[in-house]
Amino acid sequence: MTKLLVLILIAELWGNAGQIFYKKTVNKIGSPNLRSLHSYTRFVKKVVAAPMIWFGLGFITISLVIWLVALALADLSLVFPIDSMQYIITLITAHIFLNEKINKMKLIGTLLIVGGIIFVAMS
Amino acid sequence: MKKRHVTLNLFILIVLTDIGESIAQLFMKTGLNHIGISSVTFSNLQEFAIKSATSYFIWLGILVYIVNFFIWITILSKIDLSVAFPVGSTSYIFVPILAMIFLHESIGPMRWVGIILIVAGIHFVSKSTHIEEGGKAK
């Protein structure tokens, strides 16, 4: 059980690192104008050419592989409640690495989602 | 850094990536079932790789994943990760409800409570960007 918990946590941290890399990349590139095909193609080109995106993709792939191992080891009723921790991890790491603000509403909302997932998974 | 709200269009895109994720997994699972190898070991790794690479379903799954990736990156370019990510938990709402409608699975009281909590959570997280803008100056 503890082993599983650690395994899922590791998978989440890798996945989270990937998301941070994604977000850092698009923060640098800027957002496309979705009404302009030209703007969007330019955006896609910049994304594909950004090394950090590929780092992120690598991290997320590793996370998926660890996930598959965890799924093989345990039943899903345990995995999903633990997995809901990723929302809290994201809140914290996005604050530290991306300077995203944590306000009361965001905190309450995130905790409600985590609680909700635990209920859904337990039922 | 710009702070943008979760507009209806962005919300639809986020739901779309959730649906895409489920569809991709469905394709992958169907593909793997067609291949008919129940467990992968070092001895049949090559056979597994070749059969996977020739399965239409596996390629369809990969294609949906790629499209999903670009939709997600587009979403991230518009809003904070700590907003987009929790709002992306809509699959926990739609999967049970779709399973109820199409597969006639029943949803117990505990699950309804969970679904309501998630809906409320998504609402709060989406609204949290408004506070930032309306409140203190950055």
Interface residues (C-beta under 8 A of the other chain):
Chain A: Q19 I20 Y22 K23 T25 V26 N27 I29 G30 S31 P32 L34 Y40 F43 V44 V47 I53 L57 Q86 Y87 T90 L91 A94 H95 L98 N99 E100 K101 I102 N103 K104 M105 K106 I108 G109 T110 L111 L112 I113 V114 G115 G116 I117 I118 F119 V120 A121 M122 S123
Chain B: M1 N9 F69 F70 W72 I73 T74 L76 S77 K78 D80 L81 S82 V83 F85 P86 S89 Y92 P96 G108 P109 M110 R111 V113 G114 I115 I116 L117 I118 V119 A120 G121 I122 H123 F124 V125 S126 K127 S128 I131 E132 G135
